[in-house]
Amino acid sequence: MLLQLRVTVPADRTAQVEDLFTGDPGTAHLSVLPGASVAPAGDLVIAEVARESADGLIHALQQLGVDEDGGIVMVSVDAAVSTAARRAEERAPGDGADAVVWEQVVRTTDAESSLSASYLAFLTIATLLAATAIINDSAILVIGAMVLGPEFAPLAALAVAVVHGRPSIARRAAVSLTAGFALAIGVTALAVLAGRTLGWFGREVLTAERAETGFITQPDRWSVVVAVLAGIAGVLSLTAARSGALVGVFISVTTVPAAADMAVAIALGGGAEFSRAATQLGINVVGILAAALATLALQKAVWRRMPRVVPDLRRVQPAP
């Protein structure tokens, strides 16, 4: 499991950066292109490194101020046919599947949780789809709404921001979460109200026996268990760069269906239904967030304590 680091380096620090990479056992390939960077001006250093070494190297580059005067780009390498790559992965301590590149996690979750038009559109459509599922008592539509909902991204970003002390990211994630659900619930409530006005359905939806979707408004201890397990699994999939596991996380939690049920209750005047759905939503959000915080904190502590060779800044001579 390799990660390519493309580093734009001011010319006065190129030798130091080269020493960092050559001194790390996880470096597989290293190229130095003098004067290749135009903006910002400087040299370009390209290295493929074992994932286990990437976090330490990025931290060392930040200590040299490369991120301020140059730039660091991280690119995942899908496959590398190279003896040097195999040896680098063998020399780098730990397992690449367990390695965490924290700067990559922070920036990925921040980007995916921004309050963008696409985020609002997906969350609103997912909530509308879930409301349709509730009215028609369709488990298939509920699953579709769960998969479509993007609400896990701001929850993960909020947890990452808290653990790593990034208040600006935490604020953006909290705004995305609250504003997104407020808009989605409001639009869905209006849509349900329109359907009621057209005579498509009435208040009987609130009292109907829903064999396929009744679980949405039945919060219990298992709701807590599922939320916690989903939070743990979701964070592990993000930090290990295994996005495929997130589909299972989306299907496990009922955040979007609960929000949709709140909208249905608002439109049809169901106070008790609204309370149960709000409780379910709260359990999911709090459970996922608490589990994500605990998992990230544990990963951060364990990864820092793993026996490993890290770039030693003391061996790098400062530029004259």
N, C-alpha and C positions, 0 to 999 in steps of 0.2 A: 504494500500500500504506500504509494509515493505521492508526494505533493510537490508541485513545481513552484518555486519562489522566483519571481521576476523582480529584481531589486534595482531601482534607479538610485545611483549613489553619486553624491558630489565627489569630484575627482580627488579631493584631499582625504577622503575616507575609503577609497577603493581598496587599498592595501589591507586596511583593518578588516573590511568585510570579507575579502578573500581569505584572510587568516582564520576568520570565524568558520567559514565553510570547510576549509581544508583541515581544520583541527577537530571537526565534528565527525565521529565515526559513521553517522547516518547519512552523510553526503554521498550520493551515487555519481552524479555528473555535475560538473562545474564549468561554466563558460564566462569569460570576462570580455566584454566588448567596449574598449576605450572610446569615449566620445560618442557612443551610439544614441544617447538620449538627447533630444533637442529641447523638450519642455517637460520638466525642468532640465537644465543643462547638466550633463554629467556622464558617467559611465553606466553601462547596463551589465548587471551580473545575473546570470540565469543558473539556477541550481535545482536539480531534482533530489529531494531528500526523503528519507524514511519518515512516515507520518509521526513516529515516536519522537523524532528530533525537531520537528517543525516548530512546536510551541517554544522551546528553548531558544531556537535560532531567531525567531521573530522577536522575542523579548530582548535578546541581545542587540538586534538591529535597532530596536526602539531606544535602547540605552545609548546607542551611538548617535541618536537623533536622525537616523535615516528616514524615518516616517515623516519628519517635519521638513527636511530640506530635499528629500527625494520622494521615494514611494516604495511600497511593498505590495505586490500583487500575488495572490494565492490562487493556484489553478490545480484542480484535482487531476491526477494522471490515472486514466482508466486502466491502462496496461503498459508495461515496459518490458521489452525483450532485451535483457542486458544482464551480464554476469555481475557487473558493478552494482546494479540495482539490487540483485539478490544478496550480494555480500553486505551492502549497506543495511538492508532490512534485517539481516542476521546479526550484524554488529550492534545495531541500535537496540538498547535495552527495552524490555516490555514488548507488548503485542500491538501491532498497528491498529487492530480492531478496537482496542481499548483506549488508544491514545486520544487525547482531546486537544484540539487546536483552538484555544479559547478565543483568540481574536477573530477567527473565522466564525465561531458560534455566535459571538456578540454581534458581528456585522450582518450575518445572515438573518438572524431573528429580528434585528432592528429593521432591515429592509422589508421583510415579509409582513411586518406588523404596522406599517405606516398607514395613516388614514387616507388612503387613496380612493379614487372612484371605483376601481376594480374591486377593492376590498369591500366597500360598501355595497356594490352591486351583488357580489357573490353571497354576502351575508343576508341581504334582503331577499334575494331569490331563494336561498336555502330556507329562510323562515317562511316565505310564501308557500314553498313546496311542502314544508312540514305542516302548515295550517291546512292545506288541501288534504294531506294524509290524515289529519285528525278528523276533519269533517267526514271523510269517506272511510275512516277506520282502515287505512292501508299501511301495513307494515313495510311493504316494499318502498313506498314513497318516503316513509320515515328514514329508512336506511339511506336512500338517495340524498335526502336533506342533510343527514349527518356527514356523509362523505363530502358534500359540496361546501359545507360551512367552513370558513377560514378562521374561526374564532380561537383555535389553539395557538396560532402564531403570536398574537399579542399576549396571551397568557404565558407562553414560553419566554417571550422577550422581557416581560415584567419580572419573571423569576431570575433570568440571566442578569438583568440590570441591577436587581437588588443584591445578588451574590457578588457581583463584580463592582459595585459602587458606581454605576452609571446613571445618575438621577435624570439626565435629559432623556435617555432611552426609556426609563421607567415612566416618565410623564407622558411621552408619546404613546407608549403601549396602553397605559391606563385610559388615555383619551380615546384611542382607537376602539378599545373594548367597550367603554360606556357609550360613546357616541354611536358606534356601530349598532349595538343592540337597541339603543333608543330609537334610531332611525328605522331599523328593521321591524321592530315591534309596532311602531307608529304606522308605517306603510301597510303592514299586514293587517292591522286593526281596521284601517280604512277599506282595504280590499274585502275583508270579511263583512264589514258593515254594508258595502255595496252589494255583495252577494245576498245578504239578508234582505236588503231593500228590493232586490229583483225577485225575491220569492224562491230562491234556489234552496234555501234551508232556513230554519228558525231556531228558537231557543232550545228546541228538543236536542240539539247537538250536545248541550251541556249535560243532559241527563241520560243520554243514550248509552246503552251497554257497548263499550268499545273493547272487544276481546283482543284486538291486535295492537291498539295504541293506548290502552288504559294505563299502562305502566308509566307513562310520562308524568302523570299526576299522582303517583303513589310513591313518594319519597320515603325511604326506609334505610336501615343500616346497610343494605346491599348497595344502595346508591352511593354511600360513602366509600365502601370497599372498591367499587368499580371506578369511581373518580380518582382515588388514590393510585390504583394500579395503572390507570390510563395516564396519569401524570408522570409516573415513573417511566413507563414504556415510551411515552412521547419524548421525554428529555433524553433518554438513552439513544433513541433513534436520531435525534438531532446532533448530539455530541459525537456519535459514532458515524455520522454522515450516512445513515441508512434510512432514506426517506420512505422506502416501501413499507416499513413498519407503521408509519403514521396512519395508513388507511385503517388498520385495526383499531388505533386509538380513536379516530373519528367515529367509527361505528359503535364504539363502546359507551360513549358519553352522550347524554341527552340535553346538552346546552341549547342547541338550536330548536329541537322539538319543544322544550320547556318554554323558550321565548315565544314560539308560535302559539302555544296553548295560552300564554298570557295575553297575546293579541286577540285570540278568539274570545277569551273571557271578557276582555275590555269591550269588544264589539257587541257581544251578546248579553252583557250585564251579569256575568257570573262571578260574584265576589269570592266565593269559596274556591271555585276552580282557579281563579287568579292566584290566590294565596298558596295553593298546593303547587301550582306551576312555578311560582316565584321561589318557593322553598327548594324545589328540585333544581332550578337554575343556580341558586345560591350554593347548594351542596356541591354541585359540579364545579363551579368556579373556585370555591374555597378549597375543595379537595384536590383538584388538579394543581392549583397554585402552591398549596402546602407541600404536596408530594414533589413537585418540581423544585421547590426551594431546597428541600431536604436532600434530594438526589444530586443537585448541582453542588451543594456545599460538601457532600461526601466525596463526589468525584474530584472536586478541587483539592480537598485535603489529601486524598489518596494519591492522586497523580503527582502532587508536589513532593510526596514522601517516597515515591517509587525510586529504587536505586537506578540511577541512570547517569550517563555522561552528558554534561551540558557544556555549551560553549563557555570557555573561561575568559572573561574580559581582561583579566590581569596579564594574560600572555600577549595581548594586543597592545603594541606600542602606540601611544597617542601621536597623532599627526603633528609635525612641527609647526 
